Amino acid sequence: MKVFFSYASEDKAIVEQVFLRVNDKFPNISGWLDKYEIFGGDDLIEKINKGIDSSDKFLIFLSSNSIDKPWIRAELRKALMKEINGVDPEFIIPVKLGKISSFPPFLESKYYIDLETKTENEWLEEIYCGITREPKIEKNSEENLKISFHIAPENPQAAIIVFESMYWAEEVSFIIKTKSKIKSNMWRFPHLKGFHNISINEKSDDFSYGVQILNINIERTKLFYVGLVFENVSDPRKEIIEVEKWDGSGGSSSMRSIRFK
């Protein structure tokens, strides 16, 4: 199946990542992205019209950058004609990128895929179902997750492991292994304020700490971090051997009401 990707140039980085992942995960889907289809000397209008006409689905990425762009609106109007004429009543699939003030009137009743609040597995499955109208088994990927290591400014014996999602949500489920004995550990969601009920699973010994939080994801601009305190080390970051995904096995589960400042 062929899928046309419609987007604003300001959203190119994230849209291209979605395009590459969809093409990689689903061999039966062929994406149409201008970067790979339009060459020097091509007639832009003719090339894009042919791309839309020859596509089975039209994936439109809605953001504060795209909703008022004349070029995007022109592509959307052409795609809309396929639905109005009954060629394909589910031709247009909206994908939402971040906050937008309003949807185009003719898309208001459509279910949209909210990329920013879903994990890669979740939005890949939704895009696949939207295109094929069939369910698809999820596939795992951790490429969206960025992990960095820092020395705590208030304690030179403490390492801070920062977990950041680049584009879409990630589950909190990690185990950290170390060379030196862990004196103490902690975790934080810096963006949380007030009381929250947290469903947590933890596993801790001298040389590892595992944490799994079941009801809060790591979202863009909403970081998660773990702090590990050691004794008599020159650089606590170098005491960390690896950070891995953890399935929660062997941990201790609890539900806590925590007040965040």
Secondary structure by P-SEA (a helix, b strand, c coil): cbbbbbbcccaaaaaaaaaaaaaaacccbbbbbccccccccccaaaaaaaaaaaccbbbbbbcccccccaaaaaaaaaaaaaaaaccccccbbbbbcccccccccccccbbbbbcccccaaaaaaaaaaaaccbbbbbbbbcccbbbbbbcccccccbbbbbbbbccbbbcccccccccccccccccccccccccccccbbbbbcccbbbbbbcccccccccccbbbbbbcccccccccccbbbbbccccccccccccccc
